[in-house]
Amino acid sequence: MGNCGSKKFDLQSSKVTKNKSFPMARYSLRSSLELRKQNENDRSPQTVGPFHGSSGEKENTQQPVLIRKIKANCEQHGKRQGKQESNYSPKCNTLGTSGSRRNAVDENNQTPPENTGPTVRGDEFKNCQVKRKESFEVTDILNNLPENNPLIKDILASYTDHQLYVITKFYRQRLEEAIEEFVEVVSAAMLGEGIFTNVEYQDIKELTERGDRREASKQFFSIVLEHGAPAGRAMWLAFVKFWDVKTKLKKILSEINEKGLNLPKEIILSAMESKVSNYLEDVQEQYRADLRSQNEKLLVNSIQGKQIQTFSLSERYTELIVIANIRERRLLEHELWSRGRDHEEWQKKLVRDQLEKIRIHQLFRDCFGKSSLGGTTVVSGVAGIGKTTMVQKIVHDWAIGKMYPQFNFVFHFKFRDLNLVTGKTSLKELILESYPYFGGMIQHLWNNPESLLFIFDGLDEFKVNIDFHEIDQNMEAERACFDPECICELADIVRCLVKQQVLKGCSVLITSRPHALDSLEKAGINLWAEILGFFLEERREYFKKFYGSVEVAEDVFRQVEQNDILYTMCYNPSYCWILCCSLAPIFSKPEVEQQLPRTITQLFSNYIYNILNNHTRDVENPRDILRKTGEMALEGVSTKTIVFNQNHLQQHHLQPSKFVSGFMMEILEKDCSTKSVLYTFSHLTIQEYLGALSPYLKTVPENLIEILEKAEGKDDGRFDILIRFVAGLSNPYTSQLLVKFLGDFQYEVPCQVKSWLTQKDNLMRFTGSGHLKVNLGCSSESEAIRLNPVDCFVLTTVLEPCDIIEELDLNYCYIQAEGIQRLAPILHKCKILRLLSNNLTDSGMTELYRSLRKSDCKIKILELNINGLTDNCAEALASALGVNQSLIELDLQRNRFRSGAPFCQLIKSCSSLQKISLSWNQFSGEAKKELRALQESRAGLEVFV
């Protein structure tokens, strides 16, 4: 019998006890807690050994695994001591810090030794002595954390060693990511407890110092699993200490707390593969083959004259960053909170500190969600983020046996296709319509609902609003879908599957844009997830796969990286695709003059431009065709229609025969697989762009303001992106790109857009004097609304008619140099201009110089704290203020100024200046003294430095 069955670990008393033949190990983390009496026989012996190191040796000769491991490590590294320097004392009688002594055991009689130390040579333990100074501060962080949630300790203590091992393995990947940022702290605590040897701790610390925290975290768990049950229990006890300070750990511990003693059983059940019945084997084999052929290819439109290109899904698919919850959004979808590297770092920081990454094979039957068994998973993501392609990947990988072996059948439905279903139907009919060979065998599927996965892609595209909220019993009876063969409304079939009212135990996956999620909040969702898109590695990989040539991909990506707006767009796979399509001609034909797009609207305009440019011969009247197509697109957005038939085309005077041309097939996709020919835009965002473009192409202007007001009145988000495109196209630079092929735009439309924007009052309020006061800034970065250049342009358009702006507060809006350029026409009109923490840098000061030099400049108070300003802009600022007569207060705190000379000049030349704040810069003592002395130069002047 192995020793594993006789070990005990009490997370309340936090002491390890063994049979009488084994010594007791003591741990400093547990020293303040009372030992709780335990019945030695309360757990039956087990021999499942990976976690606790059991073996087949007899109990009276088996040495404790923990001690054997440490001795082995000590002996191994002791032999290498001559090859490396050591700062530790040459002898050690204890392992770990003071108060964490673990006595070695004599191999022959297994009795605790005297205080003379271990029986092996002292020099072999040289590298095992803990350096108190090095580990004390780190372990004290752990010891000083408050005691929290004793209930979780009881639950962890109630698990057997084998159960805790299973739980550790089950959560390992999440735990590895949860402790990445403080793995050295937990490792130091394990060292202080005598669990880790000093060499093991130093190895982990070295990895963290090199920046390889992911590998350090993996190594941490490998060491814990090697050291056995006491190490595992000590590790969990350490994790409990971080309950209130580490969000990811708290989430995992909370799940364990909620599931309690049911968790081990749930884990075992979730991992079980479902065996298909003999009479369903042939059907399953044919079904897998069908799904493989339907999903193995990725169809991609091209603007290079080729209508559709086909790629292998496995070779072209780029992994997405998915998080295991949905972020709260104060801004509309598609809002870019920050730009370039800052946007990427902001996302990474959120994932690193708070949000948990989840892989697509973990959406079901894994450690995420309320249950590891059946239930509904919702995956949210903005337009173009890759939801449909992700679903295709899941279906394909199941079909080839690579993913979700727990499911016998995976049924995939697209809401855009379900829109074509008329009248009532049943789940059985939906399946048989696409896969008639199931025939009479389909009724056998219902016998094992736990083996079924239903995927519904694009809830936001469904023309019917599904009500997932609780309803009264009378209505419930009318709308119930009692079984898979029950004839009822399609919306009720989906609702009953999601709420487990039919085929209880099945799994359901729903994807959607964020604005359509509200109705699902009361549906008892098991797991919420959100696709964030691409980080740097994924963006680079996408470019390489798109261009094929590594050299070309790197060249294009280098150009994109230098443009913050373009680089930010690359978080979205759809934008990556359009960007790669649009930039290909620029890099393949250097003689063609075409500037890089700087906004999302410009990016889509660039995309249409390149399509037109590559199909000049087969486009007779592109303006007329695009106008009519845009009108159909706009109507589709209004009615939530994304699949069009020939009747739709005829209503808008579009000839179906025209759609065989390469030009229109770049925009509309033709589907002949159904009974009638259907058309869809290559992406919903392209439909929204063309819908916004159509008013600009009309020969007779229409009342656009009325349309915009009506669109804004819809609170389901269907017009959000279209309105942004309408505003973006009002920029002359953006529209100018398409004039070559489409002629001049309707000049009255931008005026109507501007008029509509100026009527908006949600961003501004009037002061008593009748002057505008605009407050978009916040008192802290965490509360800020970040504005991109498009937002700054819109804000300028709204405020430009005003003669005086009482205050413009953009603190923490992070507008950067490009944003300040867009605001240039209104800066001089502001009496109070607050630009704290906007990362303007020296390059963003140019427009401010010009504004300050204007004779009608109104700026009295100017706040430029925390903007990365240096001496390179100081002289120009001083020169500009030399002619300014309005400025009273100037705040330049927390920048990077070193030289005091320019500010001495500034103070002397700006006669209106009454207060200047220069604290927390990098001035020398002499420069500070000289600046302060200038307070005496005129009455009322205050200089803070």
C-alpha positions, 0 to 999 in steps of 0.5 A: 500500500502506498502512503497516499491514503494515510496522508491528511491535510487540514486547511483549517489547522493547516498541518500535515499528519501521517501514520505514526511511522512518518514524521510531521512537517510544520509550515509557517503559514499554518503556525498560527492556526490550531490543530484540529483533531482528525480521525486517522481512518476518515479516508480510505487508502488510495493508490492513485498517485500522480499528485501524491506520489504513491508507490507500490512499496510497503508502508514501513519502508516508504520514505515521505515523498516530500522529503525524498524529493528535497533530498534528491534536489539538494544532492543533485544541486550540491554536486554542482555547487563548485560550478556556481557561486553561492551567497548562502551559508555553508551549512543548513539545519533547516529548510526554509525560513525561520519558523518553517523548519522541515526536519529531514528523515533518517532513511533507515529508521524513519525517525525524526533526527536530533537537532544536529541536522540532516544525515547527509553532508552539510555541503550538499545542503549549501544551495538549500539554505534560504536567504532570509533577506531575499525571501522575507519581504516577498513571503510577508506579502502573503502573510500580511494578507487578511484571512478570508472566506474560511468556508473555502478552506473547509471545502478544500480540506474535505477533498481527498488527495486524489480529488484535489489532484483532479481539481488541480489538473482540471483548473491548471491552465486557468490557474497558470494564467491567474498567477502569471503576474505574481508567480514569484510571490507564491513561489517564495511562499512555497520556499518559505514553507519548505515545499520548494528548494531554493534552486527551484525557487531561483529557477522560477525567479530567473524566468520571471526576470527574463520576462517569461512569466508564462513558462515560470507559471508552468514550471511552478505547477510542475514542481508542485505536482512533483512534490505531492499532496502536501505541496498541493494543499499548501499551494491552495492555501496560499491561493486562498490568501489572495481571495480579495486581491487577485480577481482571477483567483477569486473567480476560480475559488468562488466556483469551487466554493459554489460547487463544493463536493459535487465538483469532482464528480462533475469533472469526471462526467464532463470528460467522458466521451459519449459513445454513439449507438450502433444503429447511429454509427453509419449516420454519424459517419456520413454526417461528419463527412458532410460537415467536413466538406462543407467547412474545410474551405474558407471562401474569401473575396478579393479585390484583385479581379478574382471573384472568390478565392478558396483557402484551407480553413486549417491553414488560414484560420488565425486563433482569436483572443476570447475572454470568459465573460463579457465586459461592461460597455459604456461606449457603442460597439466599434468604439476604439477606446485607445489607439495603436500600441496603447489599444493593444496594451490596454487589452492585454492589461485587462486580460492579464489582470482581470479577464480570463482567456478561454480557448474555443475547445473550452466553451463546453465541458470544461472548467469555465461556466456555472456547470461543466456539463450541459447548458448554453454558452453565449459568445459575443463580439462586434461586427467582423470580429470572427464569430462566424469563422470561429463557429466554422472552425468548431464544426470542422474540428468536431467533424474531423474528431479533433474537438468535443468528443463528448458530443455525438452530433453537432447541429449548426444553424445560421439565423440569417438562413432561419429568417427564410423559414416561414410558418411553424416548424419543428427541430426535427424538420429543421435537421431533416431539411438539410440532412434527409438521410437521418430519416427514421433514425433521428428519433434515436438522437433524442434519447441522449440529449447530453451528447447533442450540441446545437449552434445558432450563429448570429442572433442579432441577424434574426428578424424575430426578437426572441423573448427569453424572460420568464412568462406566465404559465398560460403563455408558457403553455402556448409557446412551449416546445415540448419535444423536438418533434413539436410543431411551433414557432421557430423562436420558441424552439430556440428559446426552449433549447436555451432554457433547457425546456426541451432536450434537457442536458443538451448544449447550445452555443449562440453568437451575437453582436453585443446589442442583442444580448439583453434578452438573454440575461434572464435565460440562465446562461451557463457561460458568457464569452466575448471575442476581443480579436487579435493581439500583436502575434495574431495580427502578424500571423494574419498578414503572413497568411494573407500575403503568403510571402513573409517579406511582403507581409512584414513590409506591409505590417511595418507600415501599418504599425507606424500608423496608430489608427490602422494598427488599432483596426487590426484587432478586428479580423474583418478590418484586417481583411479589408486592410490587406485587400486595400493595401495590396495595390499600394505596395504592389503598384508603387506608381499608384498614388494612394494614401493610407486610410486613417479612419474606419470610414476611409478604410471602407471607402478605400476598399470600394475604391480598389474594387472600382479601380480593378473593374473599370471595364465591367462597370457602366454606371457605378454611381447608379448601381451603388446608389440603388444597392445602397438603398437596398442595403439601407432598407435591409438595415432598417428591417434587419434584412441581410438575405435578399432575393430577386424581388428585393433587387427588382424593387430597387430596379436592380437587374439580377443579370448585372450581378454576374460581373466581377464588380458586384460579386465583390460586394454581393455574394450569390447563393444558388444552393437553395430553391431560389437565388439569394444574395447577401453582402460579403459582410454586414459592415459593408452593407451598413457602409453602402447604406450610409453611402446611398444618400450622398449619391442621390441626384435629388437630396432627401431629408436626411435629418428625418432619416437620422432621427428615425435611426437614432430612435431605434434602441436595438443598435441596428443603426449604430454603425451606419450612423457613424459611416454617415458622419464619417462620409461627411468629411471632404477628404473621405468622400474625395477618394471616391469622386474619381469613379462616382462623381461629386457627392451631393453637397447638401448631405454634409450640411444636413449631417452637420445640422443634425449633429449640432442639434445634439445636446447629450455632450454639452450643456449651456452656462448662464451666459449662454456659452457652451461648456463641454465636459467629456473629461474625467477625474481618473483614467479608469472612468474616462471616455477615450476619443479617437480622431473620428470622435474629435472630428465630429466634436469639432463639427458640432462646436465650430459654429460657436463663437465662444466655448466656455470650457472644453474638458478632455482630461484623460480622453487620450486624444493624442497628436492626431486628435488635437489636429482634428480639434484645431479649428475650435481650440482658440475659442475655448476659455478653459482648455483642459487636456490633462493626460492625453499623450500629446507629446511634443508633436501634438503641440503644433496646433496649440502654438497656432491657436495661442498666436491667433489674435482672437484666442480666448484661452485663459486657462490651459492644462497640459499635465502628464502629456510627455512634453520635453524641452524640444517644445518649450521654446516654441511654446514660450514664443507663442505665448510671447504674443498671446494676451489671453492666457492667465493660468498654465499647468505643465506639471508632471512632464519631462522638462529639464531646462528652466531657460525657456520658461524664464523667457515664457514668464517674462514675455507673457504679460497676462500670465498670473499662475504657472505650475511646473511641479514634478518635472526634471529641473535642477535645483538651480533652475527651480530657484531661478524660476521661483525668483521670477515671482518678484518680477510682477505683482500677483504672479505665482510660480509653482515648481 
